[in-house]
Amino acid sequence: MRLDDRTVDDVLARLRRVEGQVGGIIRMVESGRDCREVVQQVSAASRALDRTGLRVLAAGLRQCLREQPEPAGDDQAELERLFLRLR
């Protein structure tokens, strides 16, 4: 499966934001910031990654439905596994 250019651009922008968040978290830990602040930022980065994964999955699902309106049993099971991994 290949994502369309618009989705790729969106996903890359999201990942770059998360990359910046993680860099900020590293600096927070290095400077000895309060653990509550660090955990809050880790949680925010985690949610951003989850949303990015869902974006990729949703785009892939749309593409699969366009190409193959009636997914085979194996395809449906794989999609379910992917959704569960993002939990």
C-alpha positions as a Python dict, from the first residue, in 0.01 Angstrom:
ca = {
    (1, 'M'): (0, 0, 0),
    (2, 'R'): (124, 345, -89),
    (3, 'L'): (-17, 653, 82),
    (4, 'D'): (-122, 950, -128),
    (5, 'D'): (106, 1255, -127),
    (6, 'R'): (-130, 1463, 89),
    (7, 'T'): (-139, 1195, 358),
    (8, 'V'): (239, 1151, 344),
    (9, 'D'): (287, 1526, 392),
    (10, 'D'): (45, 1528, 686),
    (11, 'V'): (205, 1224, 850),
    (12, 'L'): (557, 1364, 807),
    (13, 'A'): (452, 1696, 961),
    (14, 'R'): (299, 1513, 1256),
    (15, 'L'): (610, 1299, 1303),
    (16, 'R'): (836, 1605, 1290),
    (17, 'R'): (627, 1767, 1563),
    (18, 'V'): (659, 1453, 1774),
    (19, 'E'): (1032, 1451, 1706),
    (20, 'G'): (1048, 1806, 1844),
    (21, 'Q'): (842, 1704, 2146),
    (22, 'V'): (1076, 1413, 2219),
    (23, 'G'): (1377, 1642, 2189),
    (24, 'G'): (1213, 1873, 2441),
    (25, 'I'): (1146, 1583, 2675),
    (26, 'I'): (1511, 1477, 2654),
    (27, 'R'): (1618, 1829, 2746),
    (28, 'M'): (1369, 1832, 3034),
    (29, 'V'): (1512, 1509, 3176),
    (30, 'E'): (1870, 1628, 3127),
    (31, 'S'): (1796, 1950, 3312),
    (32, 'G'): (1624, 1772, 3600),
    (33, 'R'): (1272, 1903, 3544),
    (34, 'D'): (991, 1787, 3769),
    (35, 'C'): (878, 1433, 3691),
    (36, 'R'): (513, 1544, 3661),
    (37, 'E'): (605, 1785, 3383),
    (38, 'V'): (810, 1517, 3206),
    (39, 'V'): (529, 1261, 3230),
    (40, 'Q'): (279, 1515, 3098),
    (41, 'Q'): (497, 1576, 2793),
    (42, 'V'): (560, 1205, 2738),
    (43, 'S'): (184, 1151, 2747),
    (44, 'A'): (128, 1429, 2492),
    (45, 'A'): (392, 1284, 2258),
    (46, 'S'): (241, 938, 2296),
    (47, 'R'): (-106, 1067, 2205),
    (48, 'A'): (38, 1248, 1904),
    (49, 'L'): (203, 927, 1785),
    (50, 'D'): (-121, 735, 1835),
    (51, 'R'): (-313, 992, 1629),
    (52, 'T'): (-49, 971, 1358),
    (53, 'G'): (-79, 594, 1348),
    (54, 'L'): (-456, 622, 1319),
    (55, 'R'): (-413, 871, 1033),
    (56, 'V'): (-193, 623, 845),
    (57, 'L'): (-433, 339, 915),
    (58, 'A'): (-740, 538, 810),
    (59, 'A'): (-573, 644, 485),
    (60, 'G'): (-472, 286, 416),
    (61, 'L'): (-823, 164, 487),
    (62, 'R'): (-971, 421, 248),
    (63, 'Q'): (-728, 313, -21),
    (64, 'C'): (-803, -56, 36),
    (65, 'L'): (-1177, 9, 12),
    (66, 'R'): (-1131, 195, -317),
    (67, 'E'): (-920, -83, -464),
    (68, 'Q'): (-1107, -379, -316),
    (69, 'P'): (-1458, -294, -188),
    (70, 'E'): (-1501, -636, -23),
    (71, 'P'): (-1185, -708, 179),
    (72, 'A'): (-1079, -1069, 211),
    (73, 'G'): (-1096, -1226, 557),
    (74, 'D'): (-718, -1207, 597),
    (75, 'D'): (-719, -836, 507),
    (76, 'Q'): (-990, -762, 762),
    (77, 'A'): (-806, -956, 1033),
    (78, 'E'): (-486, -765, 954),
    (79, 'L'): (-669, -431, 981),
    (80, 'E'): (-809, -535, 1318),
    (81, 'R'): (-461, -628, 1440),
    (82, 'L'): (-328, -291, 1329),
    (83, 'F'): (-605, -106, 1513),
    (84, 'L'): (-539, -305, 1829),
    (85, 'R'): (-167, -224, 1814),
    (86, 'L'): (-255, 144, 1842),
    (87, 'R'): (-449, 93, 2164),
}
